Amino acid sequence: MSSSPLRFDDGPVQFRQRVICSILSRRPLLVKNIRHLDQDPGLRDYEASFLRLIDSLTNGTSIEINETGSQFKMRPGIVINGEVSHDCSVSRSIGWFLEGVLPLASFGKRDLKLTLTGVTDGYENEEVSIDYIKASMLPVLKEFGVGADESEGPGAMLRVTRRGAAPGGGGSVEVFCPMVKALTPINIVDPGMIKKIRGNAVSCRIPPTSPARVAHAAKGILHKLIPDVWIHTDTNSGSKTNGPGGCGESPGLKCTLSAESTTGVTLSAEVCLDYRLERGAVLPEDLGVQAATLLLDEVRKGGCVDSACQSFIFLLMCLTPEDVSRVRVGVLSRYSVTTLRLLKQVFGVEMKVTGEGKVDGGGDVDGGGVARSVLLSCLGIGFRNVSKSVT
Amino acid sequence: MSEGEVHKGHRKVKAGRGAKEAKKEKKAKEKGTQKARHNPRAFGVANTVRTKRNMQRNLDKTHQKEYAPQTDRRIKFPSKEDQSSSSKIQLPPPVTVAVHGPPGCGKSTLIRSLTLLHSSHTLTTPIGPVTLCTSKTRRVTFLEVPTTTAGQLDCAKVSDLNLLLIDASYGFEMETFEYLNILQTHGLSKCICVLTNLDSLKTAKALRNAKKDLKQRFWTEVYQGAKVFCMNGIINNKYLRNDVSSLSLYINRSKFRPLVWRSTHPHIVCDRWEDITEASDSSDENEQTKKIAVYGYVRGTSWRVKDAHLLGVGDFKVQSIAVTADPCPFPEKGETIRRKEVNVYAPWSGVGKVKVDRDSVYVEVGKDVYTSGNVEGAGGMVVDLQKKAGTAEGGGLSIFKGARAVEGGKEEEEDEYSAEENDVEKEELFSEEEMDGDEDEGSDSASGESEGDSDADSNPPFNDEQASMAWKDDLASRAASNYLARQESNKTLQTLIYGTDTEEDSSGSDSDGDSDSDDDEFFKIKNKTAEPEPEYDRDQEEAKFRNMDTSLPQRDKASGRRWLEEGAMEMLRDKFVTGNWDNAGSDTGGGGGGGGGDDDSVYDDFEDFETGEKVTVRGGDGEGEEEEDMDDEAMREKNAKEKADFKSGFNKSYDEDKKGLKDGVNAGEEEEDEYLEALKREKAEREQRNANEFGADASQFAGYAQGCYVKIILDGVNPNFITSFNPSNPLILGGLLPSETELGLIRARVKKHRWHSKILKCQDPLIFSLGWRRFQSIPLLSTEDQNTRHRYLKYTPEHMHCHCTFYGPIVAPNTGFLCVKNLEGKLKGFRVAATGNTLEVDQSFEVVKKLKLVGNAQKIYKNTAYVKGLFNSDLEASKFLGAAVKTVSGIRGQIKKAHEAQGVVRCTFEDKILLSDIVFIRTWMPVAVKEYYNPVTDSGWKGMKTKSQLMLENNKPIEVNADSIYKPITREARKFNPLKISKTLEESLPFKSKPKNSKAKKSKSYVTKRAVVMEKDEKSKYTFLQALGTVRNDKVKLRRSKNVERMEKKRKEREKDEEGWKEKRGAQKKQKYREQGKLDKEKERRSNRGE
């Protein structure tokens, strides 16, 4: 007797989601053809690091990787969580790792107290960062009832204890997430109106004027729409490398902006200085402008969640009790669509997808104007935190 | 109350203090000398203590009434408004009523009587589930609970209501108590006691007493005031109509508490099943696994799961599931239910001319000799089929359409079979041919064929191409057409994501890329080996998507610059609080409160981004136009919505008003109320959303709803099941949630049942009934010490809970279970060995056993000693550095270092130890859980035996460990050498410390040696005293001898008495044993009769 395994033969597509789904559904996972035609085949170091992180969060997980690393098998164990510290690979940011394990965070035997070390900033152009997770994903977790009842203890928290920019890393983040028995269904369909914008311009080993210039440029744009804009500047100097408030070895500059609406919806956008570029190739002002326009893009899409947050929400929606959850998103990203398919394959949950909203006068969506939003709803599978013990 | 009735009125007090006071007051009033009262404002609360108590009492009472709203996911019979409002209503499944009782107490009779009460069918022997309509709003499935333990377990897991039949002439039997206990562990569904065989009690007094005693006993077992019905007599093998109808009324009206397991797990009580294995040329038919189809109502919750457990058979993947025609539908709307027209569906009991056997179906033609044309109903159909000779050979014949045409075909199930030539009066029909349920209720099926026709070339969602300025003319018709287009495009979006083939294979790989042959490359997943897409941009994105696993979409560099253009940002103005609030509100669908439907107002407003002009359709005369355009349906919807809005607004304001009125003392209570109110409101909203979200496509998104009659195909069934199936054992298919198919370790809290005669031994195999399953596993008993250590236990404690860890299928914590030692064979006494709750699931648990390592001192220096024998190697020893050691005499110490020699360690002690001292370390040894899991099947199952069973069977003596035998302890007296003090030392010692034990004198002393000569006077005194002594001695001697004599006499008397009593007692004992023997014999006879 065992549940049928999940088999994939298209390589590392949705690597993290597949691993997580396998653990949550307790179905064995087999992934084949991982970059098998590449010059450098197999799992990358960050993927292996992610598997190690999963291993330390669970009990009884067995992972087998073949010689070339182009195939791996996983038999999921029970999620334990508790106090775990993990050294993330520096080729991806901590955000990438955290985004991956966040769906597991509240389904352990104990509360999650995770310490991750590695790159905190500098990969924002490719993936979500910890600041983004803090601004966008943790509030969503609260919507699902994780730490919603404050009388029972603190909710999900994320604290950056040390910054470390790419590619050197050396940053450290502490994450806390309480466990729950079951999630609560959500109904987030009203994006509301943006009432305030908050942001954070972070610099590591860069003169403190730079983040100020970033913030100034961003505000220059956003003030045209709303007066309540506050961008915090966070400068981390290299002089205190080893002391508190110090940072990693590499220089870096980034900016995260989040807009909060009257209905509590938070939309975020972030940019960073690409460490591969030459010095002076991008001005801090450009960065600020870029961040602001990205945020405006998010707002235009008319969803209640960010485009990068979609798949996270979809997964949690599947894991609610047998009630209807609804969410409105702006534009379904390709990643989200693949997630939807994965969820159907793993949990058998098909979401009702309704495209709605105004058709803009200008034709193409990208041409400007207000995009159609997509309303997704599904019935949860009645997932319960099996590993939580009763006393 | 009738008009003329006169009640006794209030009588005034005429005597006593109250009367006096009243009189006085009256007088004073008349005279006008009434005294002014105290200042009433000063004495608002006359009695503070009483007032306080009253307040507390009221608060307590209100608090007791409060309860957190329970989630109940069962569907209810729709009310009249619901029936009229929506087109398709899901009706609830029949209520499962289990009829339980010891053999020979009238279970079949009761089912027979209840069936006849509601319908015109007389079941000679009710076998298997019997489903019938008992009222306009309720259907009932009667299950006769078999007397086997397995059958009882299965029925208790699905029953909503239990009728516990008790033979009043005999009293309670063990089966009833066992069944009650099984019910308790599996969620305690409702129980009713039915007393039968009351007519065998001859006198009225005996009857009264029996009723009273049985009722009291039942009440102590269930709860005070539990319902008890009496079947007072039996006529024609049926109970009296009055008795049965009162019971039936109760069954019809009772409500049931939602049970956790059942509301989270869908299940089916199989009405019937068919073997649909395709004939293959496999040499041995019996070896081949079978494919079966089971039929039944979906109960519990909607069926969405892919795995299922057939109780007593095993786990299966659901091959396919389809809705079929309801064999026992409710009567048509508005019709009163007539007894003759009530449908009874009991395929195993041979109701309605159709009899289902193991592998064939018999249809009764009804006449011995018939000619074509004169047979009606089902028989006619068979005759018709027979006329078409040869059609039923091999491939079978679908008669689905033909069956519709047959007049007066009452039995729906007949439609599903095809016939074979046969000329005896019972026609054997082969069941190979399958009716496809999808055909007649296509919309219910999950296949989602309807999506298939949604056009692939309709507008894709992300690039709606509209003529740029054409919107200005013909708005209304455009809106309508847009609406249609949207509907179309919604479908497309769904199809784009999930593909047309929604019945995707769950285990299949993600290779459905080519099946989505739609126009948008964007959504296509391609294999790496496939050709790269031509577009340059896409190429990069593709690589990123494939390799990077990032949720952040590819950034469009151009879009950033776009916002910097003049006026571009103004388009977003209304998305911010600084913009137009009305506009923004309508833009986003008007909030989340709505019950799921798309809000029409969303589409009303248009904004021309080029001109910056806003056009509102609603404004001005647009309003009227819009209203005219709406058809009745839309109008009604709109009105309903307005009404609902108004109501919710009113409720809210009313609540607030109330809150404003109350203040001060009730603030806390108010808060509590608010909290509960909020919970209730939230629940109501959630239920509303659940009900309305999916509408007609519910089966696609929410699975097969409760009450659907489905056919589920299971593959890989053991052929043993086919051959040994017994229809009187209920066949139940339980759905399994995704994680429940995996095995793991479970820790549970367990208690030996106090009625079970023996305590349970650790690591003896036990049969567990947990969740749907029953399986054999090996429990490891332990108890939790105060420091959370789980200490191994050899046996279950007598009257306490203990922990038990076993290997089995994973279930959610807090699920009840019970253990039995054996399912087969006759067992004496109470069969439920233990009951418990699961606590925790994990892949490893630590249970430890106490282990004492023992060693001896090898060499002793002051407080240090080298100890050998504790360990076998220095590697072992090095693991215990720093561990605490102890000698038996209580000298504590610590291990310091592993010595070079084999396992010798250097220890230090708080005092010098002796060479004879035993040194030991107390450690804990982990005990592994044996990973043994053996699901119990109904046929041909063999379980693991306990060691004692094996020894008993093989006639082996009990193993004795020679070391464990107690031997007499011989303690030799220790010899101590005398203390020697050298002379020189003795001399130097002070007097105090010098040894003073001088030797005894050998020669007599002077005092003893000298002679005493008495004086005369002295001598006479001495002689007198001697004489007195002699007299006394003589007296005592005499008294003693007398005493002995008397006691002897007494003893003899007693012995004589005893003999008399012995005879009497013997007679009594003999009488008692004789009666006991009679009872035993009677019981044995009864049980033999029952089987």
Interface residues (C-beta under 8 A of the other chain):
Chain A: M1 S2 S3 S4 P5 L6 R7 F8 D9 D10 G11 P12 V13 Q14 F15 R16 Q17 S25 R26 R27 N33 R35 H36 L37 E47 N59 G60 G77 I78 I80 W96 E99 K109 N125 E126 E127 V128 P185 N187 I188 V189 D190 P191 G192 M193 I194 K195 I221 K224 L225 I226 P227 T262 T263 V289 Q290 A292 T293 L294 L296 D297 V299 R300 G302 S307 A308 C309 Q310 S311 F312 P321 E322 D323 V324 R326 R328 V331 L332 S333 R334 Y335 S336 V337 T338 L340 R341 L342 K344 Q345 V346 F347 G348 E350 M351 K352 V353 T354 G355 E356 G357 K358 V359 D360 G361 G362 G363 D364 V365 D366 G368 G369 V370 R372 S373 V374 L375 S377 C378 L379 I381 G382 R384 V386 S387 K388 S389 V390 T391
Chain B: T71 R73 T264 T301 S302 R304 V305 K306 D307 G314 D315 K317 P461 F462 N463 D464 E465 Q466 S468 M469 W471 N482 R486 S489 N490 L493 Q494 L496 I497 Y498 T502 E504 S506 S507 G508 S509 D510 S511 D512 F522 F523 I525 N527 K528 T529 E541 K544 F545 R546 N547 M548 D549 T550 S551 L552 P553 R555 D556 A558 S559 G560 R561 R562 W563 L564 A568 M569 M571 L572 R573 D574 K575 F576 V577 T578 G579 W581 A584 D587 T588 G589 G590 G591 G592 G596 D598 V602 Y603 D605 F606 E607 D608 F609 E610 R686 R689 N690 E693 F694 D697 Q700 F701 A702 G703 L737 P738 S739 T741 E742 L743 G744 R747 P809 I810 V811 A812 P813 N814 N837 L839 E840 V841 D842 Q843 S844 P935
